[in-house]
């Protein structure tokens, strides 16, 4: 086994510190690149259109198989 340098050893503490948790959460949220309003609207529209398209396709396929089943049986 290779021995780690003192700089490579990560210090861990036991227990939970709410203050440190809030501080680290704020630091991480500051790194987030938030989308613009136009990006949110555009991507939401794309998702809604895809949901409508897939739901319509499933509906039509289901109706086709229902019709085909009545002809066979």
PDB file of N, CA, C, O and CB in Angstrom:
ATOM      1  N   UNK A   1       0.825  -1.182   0.000  1.00  0.00           N
ATOM      2  CA  UNK A   1       0.000   0.000   0.000  1.00  0.00           C
ATOM      3  C   UNK A   1       0.866   1.241   0.000  1.00  0.00           C
ATOM      4  O   UNK A   1       1.876   1.324   0.699  1.00  0.00           O
ATOM      5  CB  UNK A   1      -0.937   0.001   1.194  1.00  0.00           C
ATOM      6  N   UNK A   2       0.449   2.192  -0.795  1.00  0.00           N
ATOM      7  CA  UNK A   2       1.188   3.442  -0.834  1.00  0.00           C
ATOM      8  C   UNK A   2       0.710   4.347   0.300  1.00  0.00           C
ATOM      9  O   UNK A   2      -0.483   4.445   0.588  1.00  0.00           O
ATOM     10  CB  UNK A   2       1.019   4.138  -2.206  1.00  0.00           C
ATOM     11  N   UNK A   3       1.682   5.004   0.930  1.00  0.00           N
ATOM     12  CA  UNK A   3       1.346   5.897   2.030  1.00  0.00           C
ATOM     13  C   UNK A   3       0.984   7.262   1.452  1.00  0.00           C
ATOM     14  O   UNK A   3       1.680   7.769   0.572  1.00  0.00           O
ATOM     15  CB  UNK A   3       2.527   6.011   3.045  1.00  0.00           C
ATOM     16  N   UNK A   4      -0.095   7.854   1.942  1.00  0.00           N
ATOM     17  CA  UNK A   4      -0.539   9.157   1.449  1.00  0.00           C
ATOM     18  C   UNK A   4       0.210  10.280   2.157  1.00  0.00           C
ATOM     19  O   UNK A   4       0.555  10.181   3.335  1.00  0.00           O
ATOM     20  CB  UNK A   4      -2.056   9.321   1.646  1.00  0.00           C
ATOM     21  N   UNK A   5       0.449  11.350   1.403  1.00  0.00           N
ATOM     22  CA  UNK A   5       1.039  12.539   2.002  1.00  0.00           C
ATOM     23  C   UNK A   5       0.020  13.183   2.925  1.00  0.00           C
ATOM     24  O   UNK A   5      -1.178  12.917   2.820  1.00  0.00           O
ATOM     25  CB  UNK A   5       1.508  13.540   0.916  1.00  0.00           C
ATOM     26  N   UNK A   6       0.490  14.021   3.823  1.00  0.00           N
ATOM     27  CA  UNK A   6      -0.420  14.662   4.769  1.00  0.00           C
ATOM     28  C   UNK A   6      -1.409  15.578   4.038  1.00  0.00           C
ATOM     29  O   UNK A   6      -2.518  15.796   4.526  1.00  0.00           O
ATOM     30  CB  UNK A   6       0.376  15.464   5.819  1.00  0.00           C
ATOM     31  N   UNK A   7      -1.020  16.117   2.871  1.00  0.00           N
ATOM     32  CA  UNK A   7      -1.915  16.989   2.108  1.00  0.00           C
ATOM     33  C   UNK A   7      -3.033  16.187   1.449  1.00  0.00           C
ATOM     34  O   UNK A   7      -4.102  16.730   1.170  1.00  0.00           O
ATOM     35  CB  UNK A   7      -1.128  17.766   1.045  1.00  0.00           C
ATOM     36  N   UNK A   8      -2.796  14.908   1.198  1.00  0.00           N
ATOM     37  CA  UNK A   8      -3.780  14.070   0.511  1.00  0.00           C
ATOM     38  C   UNK A   8      -4.797  13.470   1.474  1.00  0.00           C
ATOM     39  O   UNK A   8      -5.865  13.030   1.050  1.00  0.00           O
ATOM     40  CB  UNK A   8      -3.080  12.959  -0.248  1.00  0.00           C
ATOM     41  N   UNK A   9      -4.480  13.447   2.755  1.00  0.00           N
ATOM     42  CA  UNK A   9      -5.382  12.844   3.734  1.00  0.00           C
ATOM     43  C   UNK A   9      -6.490  13.847   4.028  1.00  0.00           C
ATOM     44  O   UNK A   9      -6.239  14.990   4.410  1.00  0.00           O
ATOM     45  CB  UNK A   9      -4.621  12.435   5.047  1.00  0.00           C
ATOM     46  N   UNK A  10      -7.721  13.386   3.838  1.00  0.00           N
ATOM     47  CA  UNK A  10      -8.871  14.267   4.065  1.00  0.00           C
ATOM     48  C   UNK A  10      -9.318  14.139   5.515  1.00  0.00           C
ATOM     49  O   UNK A  10      -9.505  13.035   6.027  1.00  0.00           O
ATOM     50  CB  UNK A  10     -10.043  13.924   3.095  1.00  0.00           C
ATOM     51  N   UNK A  11      -9.483  15.266   6.155  1.00  0.00           N
ATOM     52  CA  UNK A  11      -9.940  15.282   7.532  1.00  0.00           C
ATOM     53  C   UNK A  11     -11.455  15.100   7.551  1.00  0.00           C
ATOM     54  O   UNK A  11     -12.167  15.789   6.821  1.00  0.00           O
ATOM     55  CB  UNK A  11      -9.527  16.599   8.242  1.00  0.00           C
ATOM     56  N   UNK A  12     -11.945  14.205   8.356  1.00  0.00           N
ATOM     57  CA  UNK A  12     -13.383  14.024   8.506  1.00  0.00           C
ATOM     58  C   UNK A  12     -13.746  14.222   9.968  1.00  0.00           C
ATOM     59  O   UNK A  12     -12.994  13.856  10.871  1.00  0.00           O
ATOM     60  CB  UNK A  12     -13.833  12.620   8.006  1.00  0.00           C
ATOM     61  N   UNK A  13     -14.900  14.802  10.175  1.00  0.00           N
ATOM     62  CA  UNK A  13     -15.371  15.000  11.535  1.00  0.00           C
ATOM     63  C   UNK A  13     -16.625  14.170  11.735  1.00  0.00           C
ATOM     64  O   UNK A  13     -17.369  13.896  10.792  1.00  0.00           O
ATOM     65  CB  UNK A  13     -15.641  16.500  11.828  1.00  0.00           C
ATOM     66  N   UNK A  14     -16.838  13.788  12.943  1.00  0.00           N
ATOM     67  CA  UNK A  14     -18.039  13.026  13.235  1.00  0.00           C
ATOM     68  C   UNK A  14     -19.132  13.991  13.654  1.00  0.00           C
ATOM     69  O   UNK A  14     -18.854  15.044  14.229  1.00  0.00           O
ATOM     70  CB  UNK A  14     -17.781  11.962  14.335  1.00  0.00           C
ATOM     71  N   UNK A  15     -20.369  13.634  13.367  1.00  0.00           N
ATOM     72  CA  UNK A  15     -21.485  14.476  13.756  1.00  0.00           C
ATOM     73  C   UNK A  15     -21.938  15.374  12.619  1.00  0.00           C
ATOM     74  O   UNK A  15     -21.306  15.461  11.566  1.00  0.00           O
ATOM     75  CB  UNK A  15     -21.112  15.312  14.953  1.00  0.00           C
ATOM     76  N   UNK A  16     -23.047  16.029  12.871  1.00  0.00           N
ATOM     77  CA  UNK A  16     -23.657  16.887  11.868  1.00  0.00           C
ATOM     78  C   UNK A  16     -23.737  18.301  12.415  1.00  0.00           C
ATOM     79  O   UNK A  16     -24.180  18.527  13.542  1.00  0.00           O
ATOM     80  CB  UNK A  16     -25.059  16.368  11.465  1.00  0.00           C
ATOM     81  N   UNK A  17     -23.298  19.255  11.588  1.00  0.00           N
ATOM     82  CA  UNK A  17     -23.352  20.649  11.986  1.00  0.00           C
ATOM     83  C   UNK A  17     -24.324  21.387  11.060  1.00  0.00           C
ATOM     84  O   UNK A  17     -24.020  21.582   9.883  1.00  0.00           O
ATOM     85  CB  UNK A  17     -21.934  21.296  11.948  1.00  0.00           C
ATOM     86  N   UNK A  18     -25.478  21.796  11.570  1.00  0.00           N
ATOM     87  CA  UNK A  18     -26.446  22.494  10.715  1.00  0.00           C
ATOM     88  C   UNK A  18     -25.889  23.782  10.119  1.00  0.00           C
ATOM     89  O   UNK A  18     -26.177  24.108   8.968  1.00  0.00           O
ATOM     90  CB  UNK A  18     -27.697  22.807  11.505  1.00  0.00           C
ATOM     91  N   UNK A  19     -25.099  24.511  10.890  1.00  0.00           N
ATOM     92  CA  UNK A  19     -24.524  25.760  10.388  1.00  0.00           C
ATOM     93  C   UNK A  19     -23.590  25.513   9.216  1.00  0.00           C
ATOM     94  O   UNK A  19     -23.630  26.239   8.223  1.00  0.00           O
ATOM     95  CB  UNK A  19     -23.776  26.483  11.500  1.00  0.00           C
ATOM     96  N   UNK A  20     -22.752  24.493   9.325  1.00  0.00           N
ATOM     97  CA  UNK A  20     -21.823  24.161   8.245  1.00  0.00           C
ATOM     98  C   UNK A  20     -22.585  23.650   7.026  1.00  0.00           C
ATOM     99  O   UNK A  20     -22.209  23.936   5.889  1.00  0.00           O
ATOM    100  CB  UNK A  20     -20.797  23.110   8.715  1.00  0.00           C
ATOM    101  N   UNK A  21     -23.658  22.893   7.263  1.00  0.00           N
ATOM    102  CA  UNK A  21     -24.474  22.394   6.172  1.00  0.00           C
ATOM    103  C   UNK A  21     -25.070  23.552   5.377  1.00  0.00           C
ATOM    104  O   UNK A  21     -25.022  23.548   4.147  1.00  0.00           O
ATOM    105  CB  UNK A  21     -25.583  21.484   6.706  1.00  0.00           C
ATOM    106  N   UNK A  22     -25.627  24.533   6.064  1.00  0.00           N
ATOM    107  CA  UNK A  22     -26.230  25.691   5.394  1.00  0.00           C
ATOM    108  C   UNK A  22     -25.164  26.469   4.626  1.00  0.00           C
ATOM    109  O   UNK A  22     -25.401  26.905   3.499  1.00  0.00           O
ATOM    110  CB  UNK A  22     -26.935  26.615   6.423  1.00  0.00           C
ATOM    111  N   UNK A  23     -24.006  26.642   5.226  1.00  0.00           N
ATOM    112  CA  UNK A  23     -22.911  27.369   4.576  1.00  0.00           C
ATOM    113  C   UNK A  23     -22.463  26.659   3.290  1.00  0.00           C
ATOM    114  O   UNK A  23     -22.290  27.296   2.251  1.00  0.00           O
ATOM    115  CB  UNK A  23     -21.716  27.515   5.544  1.00  0.00           C
ATOM    116  N   UNK A  24     -22.279  25.341   3.371  1.00  0.00           N
ATOM    117  CA  UNK A  24     -21.849  24.579   2.195  1.00  0.00           C
ATOM    118  C   UNK A  24     -22.935  24.547   1.122  1.00  0.00           C
ATOM    119  O   UNK A  24     -22.633  24.551  -0.071  1.00  0.00           O
ATOM    120  CB  UNK A  24     -21.473  23.150   2.596  1.00  0.00           C
ATOM    121  N   UNK A  25     -24.195  24.515   1.546  1.00  0.00           N
ATOM    122  CA  UNK A  25     -25.304  24.546   0.586  1.00  0.00           C
ATOM    123  C   UNK A  25     -25.308  25.861  -0.179  1.00  0.00           C
ATOM    124  O   UNK A  25     -25.497  25.871  -1.395  1.00  0.00           O
ATOM    125  CB  UNK A  25     -26.655  24.344   1.305  1.00  0.00           C
ATOM    126  N   UNK A  26     -25.101  26.967   0.523  1.00  0.00           N
ATOM    127  CA  UNK A  26     -25.039  28.278  -0.141  1.00  0.00           C
ATOM    128  C   UNK A  26     -23.878  28.338  -1.130  1.00  0.00           C
ATOM    129  O   UNK A  26     -24.015  28.900  -2.217  1.00  0.00           O
ATOM    130  CB  UNK A  26     -24.900  29.404   0.902  1.00  0.00           C
ATOM    131  N   UNK A  27     -22.744  27.765  -0.759  1.00  0.00           N
ATOM    132  CA  UNK A  27     -21.583  27.750  -1.655  1.00  0.00           C
ATOM    133  C   UNK A  27     -21.883  26.965  -2.924  1.00  0.00           C
ATOM    134  O   UNK A  27     -21.523  27.391  -4.021  1.00  0.00           O
ATOM    135  CB  UNK A  27     -20.362  27.151  -0.943  1.00  0.00           C
ATOM    136  N   UNK A  28     -22.539  25.821  -2.777  1.00  0.00           N
ATOM    137  CA  UNK A  28     -22.862  24.996  -3.949  1.00  0.00           C
ATOM    138  C   UNK A  28     -23.903  25.674  -4.839  1.00  0.00           C
ATOM    139  O   UNK A  28     -23.802  25.617  -6.064  1.00  0.00           O
ATOM    140  CB  UNK A  28     -23.372  23.617  -3.506  1.00  0.00           C
ATOM    141  N   UNK A  29     -24.896  26.310  -4.234  1.00  0.00           N
ATOM    142  CA  UNK A  29     -25.921  27.002  -5.030  1.00  0.00           C
ATOM    143  C   UNK A  29     -25.338  28.204  -5.782  1.00  0.00           C
ATOM    144  O   UNK A  29     -25.844  28.584  -6.837  1.00  0.00           O
ATOM    145  CB  UNK A  29     -27.073  27.464  -4.122  1.00  0.00           C
ATOM    146  N   UNK A  30     -24.283  28.792  -5.240  1.00  0.00           N
ATOM    147  CA  UNK A  30     -23.633  29.910  -5.935  1.00  0.00           C
ATOM    148  C   UNK A  30     -22.938  29.431  -7.206  1.00  0.00           C
ATOM    149  O   UNK A  30     -22.716  30.230  -8.116  1.00  0.00           O
ATOM    150  CB  UNK A  30     -22.618  30.603  -5.009  1.00  0.00           C
ATOM    151  N   UNK A  31     -22.589  28.142  -7.290  1.00  0.00           N
ATOM    152  CA  UNK A  31     -21.914  27.588  -8.468  1.00  0.00           C
ATOM    153  C   UNK A  31     -22.883  27.214  -9.585  1.00  0.00           C
ATOM    154  O   UNK A  31     -22.463  26.985 -10.719  1.00  0.00           O
ATOM    155  CB  UNK A  31     -21.110  26.372  -8.073  1.00  0.00           C
ATOM    156  N   UNK A  32     -24.174  27.151  -9.272  1.00  0.00           N
ATOM    157  CA  UNK A  32     -25.170  26.715 -10.246  1.00  0.00           C
ATOM    158  C   UNK A  32     -25.356  27.774 -11.316  1.00  0.00           C
ATOM    159  O   UNK A  32     -25.447  28.965 -11.017  1.00  0.00           O
ATOM    160  CB  UNK A  32     -26.508  26.410  -9.560  1.00  0.00           C
ATOM    161  N   UNK A  33     -25.412  27.330 -12.572  1.00  0.00           N
ATOM    162  CA  UNK A  33     -25.703  28.243 -13.679  1.00  0.00           C
ATOM    163  C   UNK A  33     -27.196  28.110 -13.955  1.00  0.00           C
ATOM    164  O   UNK A  33     -27.648  27.108 -14.510  1.00  0.00           O
ATOM    165  CB  UNK A  33     -24.829  27.917 -14.976  1.00  0.00           C
ATOM    166  N   UNK A  34     -27.955  29.128 -13.562  1.00  0.00           N
ATOM    167  CA  UNK A  34     -29.400  29.085 -13.694  1.00  0.00           C
ATOM    168  C   UNK A  34     -29.797  29.437 -15.124  1.00  0.00           C
ATOM    169  O   UNK A  34     -29.202  30.336 -15.719  1.00  0.00           O
ATOM    170  CB  UNK A  34     -30.070  30.044 -12.689  1.00  0.00           C
ATOM    171  N   UNK A  35     -30.793  28.745 -15.692  1.00  0.00           N
ATOM    172  CA  UNK A  35     -31.234  29.047 -17.061  1.00  0.00           C
ATOM    173  C   UNK A  35     -32.000  30.364 -17.105  1.00  0.00           C
ATOM    174  O   UNK A  35     -32.574  30.813 -16.113  1.00  0.00           O
ATOM    175  CB  UNK A  35     -32.112  27.907 -17.611  1.00  0.00           C
ATOM    176  N   UNK A  36     -31.987  30.968 -18.298  1.00  0.00           N
ATOM    177  CA  UNK A  36     -32.747  32.206 -18.460  1.00  0.00           C
ATOM    178  C   UNK A  36     -34.232  31.872 -18.563  1.00  0.00           C
ATOM    179  O   UNK A  36     -34.606  30.712 -18.737  1.00  0.00           O
ATOM    180  CB  UNK A  36     -32.269  32.997 -19.716  1.00  0.00           C
ATOM    181  N   UNK A  37     -35.069  32.893 -18.456  1.00  0.00           N
ATOM    182  CA  UNK A  37     -36.510  32.698 -18.549  1.00  0.00           C
ATOM    183  C   UNK A  37     -36.874  32.121 -19.910  1.00  0.00           C
ATOM    184  O   UNK A  37     -37.732  31.244 -20.007  1.00  0.00           O
ATOM    185  CB  UNK A  37     -37.254  34.023 -18.309  1.00  0.00           C
ATOM    186  N   UNK A  38     -36.221  32.614 -20.964  1.00  0.00           N
ATOM    187  CA  UNK A  38     -36.506  32.132 -22.318  1.00  0.00           C
ATOM    188  C   UNK A  38     -36.126  30.657 -22.468  1.00  0.00           C
ATOM    189  O   UNK A  38     -36.846  29.902 -23.122  1.00  0.00           O
ATOM    190  CB  UNK A  38     -35.751  32.981 -23.358  1.00  0.00           C
ATOM    191  N   UNK A  39     -35.020  30.240 -21.879  1.00  0.00           N
ATOM    192  CA  UNK A  39     -34.625  28.831 -21.935  1.00  0.00           C
ATOM    193  C   UNK A  39     -35.651  27.947 -21.229  1.00  0.00           C
ATOM    194  O   UNK A  39     -36.004  26.879 -21.728  1.00  0.00           O
ATOM    195  CB  UNK A  39     -33.239  28.636 -21.303  1.00  0.00           C
ATOM    196  N   UNK A  40     -36.123  28.390 -20.077  1.00  0.00           N
ATOM    197  CA  UNK A  40     -37.109  27.609 -19.325  1.00  0.00           C
ATOM    198  C   UNK A  40     -38.396  27.470 -20.131  1.00  0.00           C
ATOM    199  O   UNK A  40     -38.970  26.384 -20.208  1.00  0.00           O
ATOM    200  CB  UNK A  40     -37.401  28.269 -17.955  1.00  0.00           C
ATOM    201  N   UNK A  41     -38.847  28.566 -20.730  1.00  0.00           N
ATOM    202  CA  UNK A  41     -40.078  28.530 -21.524  1.00  0.00           C
ATOM    203  C   UNK A  41     -39.896  27.625 -22.738  1.00  0.00           C
ATOM    204  O   UNK A  41     -40.771  26.812 -23.038  1.00  0.00           O
ATOM    205  CB  UNK A  41     -40.483  29.953 -21.972  1.00  0.00           C
ATOM    206  N   UNK A  42     -38.782  27.755 -23.433  1.00  0.00           N
ATOM    207  CA  UNK A  42     -38.528  26.937 -24.619  1.00  0.00           C
ATOM    208  C   UNK A  42     -38.440  25.456 -24.305  1.00  0.00           C
ATOM    209  O   UNK A  42     -39.022  24.633 -25.013  1.00  0.00           O
ATOM    210  CB  UNK A  42     -37.257  27.380 -25.285  1.00  0.00           C
ATOM    211  N   UNK A  43     -37.727  25.114 -23.262  1.00  0.00           N
ATOM    212  CA  UNK A  43     -37.572  23.705 -22.905  1.00  0.00           C
ATOM    213  C   UNK A  43     -38.872  23.126 -22.344  1.00  0.00           C
ATOM    214  O   UNK A  43     -39.181  21.958 -22.581  1.00  0.00           O
ATOM    215  CB  UNK A  43     -36.441  23.538 -21.887  1.00  0.00           C
ATOM    216  N   UNK A  44     -39.629  23.927 -21.606  1.00  0.00           N
ATOM    217  CA  UNK A  44     -40.921  23.461 -21.099  1.00  0.00           C
ATOM    218  C   UNK A  44     -41.888  23.209 -22.248  1.00  0.00           C
ATOM    219  O   UNK A  44     -42.647  22.240 -22.225  1.00  0.00           O
ATOM    220  CB  UNK A  44     -41.519  24.484 -20.118  1.00  0.00           C
ATOM    221  N   UNK A  45     -41.859  24.081 -23.254  1.00  0.00           N
ATOM    222  CA  UNK A  45     -42.710  23.896 -24.433  1.00  0.00           C
ATOM    223  C   UNK A  45     -42.323  22.615 -25.165  1.00  0.00           C
ATOM    224  O   UNK A  45     -43.194  21.855 -25.587  1.00  0.00           O
ATOM    225  CB  UNK A  45     -42.601  25.112 -25.383  1.00  0.00           C
ATOM    226  N   UNK A  46     -41.037  22.375 -25.315  1.00  0.00           N
ATOM    227  CA  UNK A  46     -40.576  21.160 -25.990  1.00  0.00           C
ATOM    228  C   UNK A  46     -41.032  19.913 -25.231  1.00  0.00           C
ATOM    229  O   UNK A  46     -41.458  18.935 -25.845  1.00  0.00           O
ATOM    230  CB  UNK A  46     -39.039  21.169 -26.127  1.00  0.00           C
ATOM    231  N   UNK A  47     -40.944  19.942 -23.912  1.00  0.00           N
ATOM    232  CA  UNK A  47     -41.374  18.791 -23.109  1.00  0.00           C
ATOM    233  C   UNK A  47     -42.876  18.571 -23.265  1.00  0.00           C
ATOM    234  O   UNK A  47     -43.315  17.437 -23.458  1.00  0.00           O
ATOM    235  CB  UNK A  47     -41.013  18.998 -21.616  1.00  0.00           C
ATOM    236  N   UNK A  48     -43.662  19.630 -23.185  1.00  0.00           N
ATOM    237  CA  UNK A  48     -45.114  19.487 -23.336  1.00  0.00           C
ATOM    238  C   UNK A  48     -45.483  18.943 -24.712  1.00  0.00           C
ATOM    239  O   UNK A  48     -46.363  18.089 -24.826  1.00  0.00           O
ATOM    240  CB  UNK A  48     -45.805  20.832 -23.107  1.00  0.00           C
ATOM    241  N   UNK A  49     -44.822  19.429 -25.753  1.00  0.00           N
ATOM    242  CA  UNK A  49     -45.109  18.923 -27.097  1.00  0.00           C
ATOM    243  C   UNK A  49     -44.759  17.444 -27.219  1.00  0.00           C
ATOM    244  O   UNK A  49     -45.509  16.683 -27.831  1.00  0.00           O
ATOM    245  CB  UNK A  49     -44.339  19.729 -28.146  1.00  0.00           C
ATOM    246  N   UNK A  50     -43.644  17.029 -26.650  1.00  0.00           N
ATOM    247  CA  UNK A  50     -43.265  15.616 -26.707  1.00  0.00           C
ATOM    248  C   UNK A  50     -44.249  14.750 -25.925  1.00  0.00           C
ATOM    249  O   UNK A  50     -44.584  13.650 -26.365  1.00  0.00           O
ATOM    250  CB  UNK A  50     -41.846  15.421 -26.161  1.00  0.00           C
ATOM    251  N   UNK A  51     -44.713  15.226 -24.782  1.00  0.00           N
ATOM    252  CA  UNK A  51     -45.683  14.476 -23.987  1.00  0.00           C
ATOM    253  C   UNK A  51     -46.974  14.313 -24.773  1.00  0.00           C
ATOM    254  O   UNK A  51     -47.552  13.226 -24.799  1.00  0.00           O
ATOM    255  CB  UNK A  51     -45.954  15.181 -22.640  1.00  0.00           C
ATOM    256  N   UNK A  52     -47.437  15.395 -25.420  1.00  0.00           N
ATOM    257  CA  UNK A  52     -48.656  15.327 -26.229  1.00  0.00           C
ATOM    258  C   UNK A  52     -48.463  14.370 -27.399  1.00  0.00           C
ATOM    259  O   UNK A  52     -49.355  13.579 -27.704  1.00  0.00           O
ATOM    260  CB  UNK A  52     -49.047  16.728 -26.743  1.00  0.00           C
ATOM    261  N   UNK A  53     -47.313  14.435 -28.053  1.00  0.00           N
ATOM    262  CA  UNK A  53     -47.031  13.559 -29.188  1.00  0.00           C
ATOM    263  C   UNK A  53     -47.021  12.082 -28.778  1.00  0.00           C
ATOM    264  O   UNK A  53     -47.645  11.249 -29.436  1.00  0.00           O
ATOM    265  CB  UNK A  53     -45.688  13.934 -29.816  1.00  0.00           C
ATOM    266  N   UNK A  54     -46.327  11.769 -27.715  1.00  0.00           N
ATOM    267  CA  UNK A  54     -46.230  10.378 -27.260  1.00  0.00           C
ATOM    268  C   UNK A  54     -47.588   9.882 -26.760  1.00  0.00           C
ATOM    269  O   UNK A  54     -47.971   8.748 -27.046  1.00  0.00           O
ATOM    270  CB  UNK A  54     -45.167  10.244 -26.144  1.00  0.00           C
ATOM    271  N   UNK A  55     -48.313  10.711 -26.022  1.00  0.00           N
ATOM    272  CA  UNK A  55     -49.640  10.308 -25.540  1.00  0.00           C
ATOM    273  C   UNK A  55     -50.581  10.054 -26.710  1.00  0.00           C
ATOM    274  O   UNK A  55     -51.359   9.101 -26.680  1.00  0.00           O
ATOM    275  CB  UNK A  55     -50.233  11.387 -24.609  1.00  0.00           C
ATOM    276  N   UNK A  56     -50.520  10.891 -27.741  1.00  0.00           N
ATOM    277  CA  UNK A  56     -51.359  10.702 -28.922  1.00  0.00           C
ATOM    278  C   UNK A  56     -50.993   9.410 -29.651  1.00  0.00           C
ATOM    279  O   UNK A  56     -51.875   8.675 -30.096  1.00  0.00           O
ATOM    280  CB  UNK A  56     -51.224  11.903 -29.872  1.00  0.00           C
ATOM    281  N   UNK A  57     -49.713   9.138 -29.772  1.00  0.00           N
ATOM    282  CA  UNK A  57     -49.274   7.912 -30.440  1.00  0.00           C
ATOM    283  C   UNK A  57     -49.749   6.684 -29.667  1.00  0.00           C
ATOM    284  O   UNK A  57     -50.233   5.726 -30.269  1.00  0.00           O
ATOM    285  CB  UNK A  57     -47.736   7.891 -30.584  1.00  0.00           C
ATOM    286  N   UNK A  58     -49.618   6.702 -28.360  1.00  0.00           N
ATOM    287  CA  UNK A  58     -50.077   5.574 -27.543  1.00  0.00           C
ATOM    288  C   UNK A  58     -51.588   5.408 -27.678  1.00  0.00           C
ATOM    289  O   UNK A  58     -52.074   4.282 -27.785  1.00  0.00           O
ATOM    290  CB  UNK A  58     -49.689   5.780 -26.057  1.00  0.00           C
ATOM    291  N   UNK A  59     -52.330   6.498 -27.674  1.00  0.00           N
ATOM    292  CA  UNK A  59     -53.782   6.455 -27.824  1.00  0.00           C
ATOM    293  C   UNK A  59     -54.166   5.829 -29.164  1.00  0.00           C
ATOM    294  O   UNK A  59     -55.037   4.960 -29.224  1.00  0.00           O
ATOM    295  CB  UNK A  59     -54.378   7.870 -27.706  1.00  0.00           C
ATOM    296  N   UNK A  60     -53.512   6.276 -30.236  1.00  0.00           N
ATOM    297  CA  UNK A  60     -53.837   5.747 -31.568  1.00  0.00           C
ATOM    298  C   UNK A  60     -53.470   4.269 -31.692  1.00  0.00           C
ATOM    299  O   UNK A  60     -54.236   3.488 -32.257  1.00  0.00           O
ATOM    300  CB  UNK A  60     -53.111   6.555 -32.650  1.00  0.00           C
ATOM    301  N   UNK A  61     -52.329   3.886 -31.180  1.00  0.00           N
ATOM    302  CA  UNK A  61     -51.914   2.477 -31.227  1.00  0.00           C
ATOM    303  C   UNK A  61     -52.876   1.612 -30.414  1.00  0.00           C
ATOM    304  O   UNK A  61     -53.239   0.515 -30.839  1.00  0.00           O
ATOM    305  CB  UNK A  61     -50.465   2.315 -30.694  1.00  0.00           C
ATOM    306  N   UNK A  62     -53.288   2.105 -29.245  1.00  0.00           N
ATOM    307  CA  UNK A  62     -54.229   1.364 -28.405  1.00  0.00           C
ATOM    308  C   UNK A  62     -55.568   1.188 -29.132  1.00  0.00           C
ATOM    309  O   UNK A  62     -56.150   0.103 -29.125  1.00  0.00           O
ATOM    310  CB  UNK A  62     -54.439   2.092 -27.052  1.00  0.00           C
ATOM    311  N   UNK A  63     -56.043   2.257 -29.752  1.00  0.00           N
ATOM    312  CA  UNK A  63     -57.299   2.156 -30.501  1.00  0.00           C
ATOM    313  C   UNK A  63     -57.168   1.195 -31.675  1.00  0.00           C
ATOM    314  O   UNK A  63     -58.106   0.453 -31.965  1.00  0.00           O
ATOM    315  CB  UNK A  63     -57.733   3.534 -31.003  1.00  0.00           C
ATOM    316  N   UNK A  64     -56.033   1.192 -32.349  1.00  0.00           N
ATOM    317  CA  UNK A  64     -55.826   0.276 -33.472  1.00  0.00           C
ATOM    318  C   UNK A  64     -55.880  -1.176 -33.001  1.00  0.00           C
ATOM    319  O   UNK A  64     -56.546  -2.008 -33.617  1.00  0.00           O
ATOM    320  CB  UNK A  64     -54.479   0.563 -34.160  1.00  0.00           C
ATOM    321  N   UNK A  65     -55.175  -1.479 -31.904  1.00  0.00           N
ATOM    322  CA  UNK A  65     -55.175  -2.851 -31.405  1.00  0.00           C
ATOM    323  C   UNK A  65     -56.547  -3.259 -30.869  1.00  0.00           C
ATOM    324  O   UNK A  65     -56.935  -4.421 -30.979  1.00  0.00           O
ATOM    325  CB  UNK A  65     -54.122  -3.010 -30.315  1.00  0.00           C
ATOM    326  N   UNK A  66     -57.277  -2.311 -30.291  1.00  0.00           N
ATOM    327  CA  UNK A  66     -58.640  -2.615 -29.846  1.00  0.00           C
ATOM    328  C   UNK A  66     -59.516  -2.956 -31.043  1.00  0.00           C
ATOM    329  O   UNK A  66     -60.271  -3.928 -31.009  1.00  0.00           O
ATOM    330  CB  UNK A  66     -59.241  -1.426 -29.061  1.00  0.00           C
ATOM    331  N   UNK A  67     -59.418  -2.161 -32.093  1.00  0.00           N
ATOM    332  CA  UNK A  67     -60.184  -2.421 -33.318  1.00  0.00           C
ATOM    333  C   UNK A  67     -59.782  -3.771 -33.937  1.00  0.00           C
ATOM    334  O   UNK A  67     -60.641  -4.548 -34.354  1.00  0.00           O
ATOM    335  CB  UNK A  67     -59.965  -1.275 -34.342  1.00  0.00           C
ATOM    336  N   UNK A  68     -58.482  -4.037 -33.990  1.00  0.00           N
ATOM    337  CA  UNK A  68     -57.989  -5.292 -34.574  1.00  0.00           C
ATOM    338  C   UNK A  68     -58.454  -6.478 -33.736  1.00  0.00           C
ATOM    339  O   UNK A  68     -58.789  -7.520 -34.299  1.00  0.00           O
ATOM    340  CB  UNK A  68     -56.443  -5.281 -34.677  1.00  0.00           C
ATOM    341  N   UNK A  69     -58.485  -6.357 -32.433  1.00  0.00           N
ATOM    342  CA  UNK A  69     -58.920  -7.449 -31.574  1.00  0.00           C
ATOM    343  C   UNK A  69     -60.393  -7.761 -31.791  1.00  0.00           C
ATOM    344  O   UNK A  69     -60.792  -8.925 -31.748  1.00  0.00           O
ATOM    345  CB  UNK A  69     -58.664  -7.108 -30.111  1.00  0.00           C
ATOM    346  N   UNK A  70     -61.211  -6.726 -32.025  1.00  0.00           N
ATOM    347  CA  UNK A  70     -62.629  -6.989 -32.280  1.00  0.00           C
ATOM    348  C   UNK A  70     -62.834  -7.691 -33.620  1.00  0.00           C
ATOM    349  O   UNK A  70     -63.796  -8.444 -33.771  1.00  0.00           O
ATOM    350  CB  UNK A  70     -63.424  -5.682 -32.248  1.00  0.00           C
ATOM    351  N   UNK A  71     -61.962  -7.465 -34.586  1.00  0.00           N
ATOM    352  CA  UNK A  71     -62.084  -8.134 -35.888  1.00  0.00           C
ATOM    353  C   UNK A  71     -61.630  -9.583 -35.803  1.00  0.00           C
ATOM    354  O   UNK A  71     -62.190 -10.446 -36.478  1.00  0.00           O
ATOM    355  CB  UNK A  71     -61.266  -7.391 -36.954  1.00  0.00           C
ATOM    356  N   UNK A  72     -60.620  -9.861 -34.978  1.00  0.00           N
ATOM    357  CA  UNK A  72     -60.078 -11.217 -34.880  1.00  0.00           C
ATOM    358  C   UNK A  72     -60.973 -12.071 -33.991  1.00  0.00           C
ATOM    359  O   UNK A  72     -61.240 -13.226 -34.324  1.00  0.00           O
ATOM    360  CB  UNK A  72     -58.632 -11.193 -34.327  1.00  0.00           C
ATOM    361  N   UNK A  73     -61.431 -11.544 -32.892  1.00  0.00           N
ATOM    362  CA  UNK A  73     -62.220 -12.325 -31.953  1.00  0.00           C
ATOM    363  C   UNK A  73     -63.664 -11.984 -32.152  1.00  0.00           C
ATOM    364  O   UNK A  73     -64.527 -12.526 -31.462  1.00  0.00           O
ATOM    365  CB  UNK A  73     -61.791 -12.072 -30.499  1.00  0.00           C
TER     366      UNK A  73
END
